[in-house]
């Protein structure tokens, strides 16, 4: 089981919607992923496998944490795109 952190600046709006949509995709497709949710203050203490965030925040996080797997999502309610991103995440983790 892989652990993904969903985060945004405040942790109460867009990242919560993203978490809900990602959990729907995980349930629909039986993906081996667990979601945790926080604001950006929780990122340094997260020791999981990847971080999904909004596209505008992703660049900042990639600069600060270059060795982490970070995805910037543009359309947080687009379940087809979320499935694609999570499948790419799983492939990257399995290839290691």
C-alpha positions, 0 to 999 in steps of 0.5 A: 500500500502506498501513502500519498499526501494531499496538501494545499496552502490552507488545507481546507478547500481545494485539497479537501476536494482533491482528496475526496475525488482521489478517494473516489478513484481509488475506490472505483479502481481498487488502487493500492493507495491511502490518502492523507490530507494536510496543509503545507505545514504538514509536508516536512513531516510526511514520510510517505510515497508521494504528494499530490497538490495543486499545480501552482503549489507543486513548483514550490514543493518540487524546488524545496523537496527535489527528491520527492514524487510530487504531482501538480493537479490542474483539474481537481475534479477530473477523475479521468486525469486523477486516475492517469496521474495515480497510475503514473505514480504507481508505475514510477514506484513499481519501477524503482 
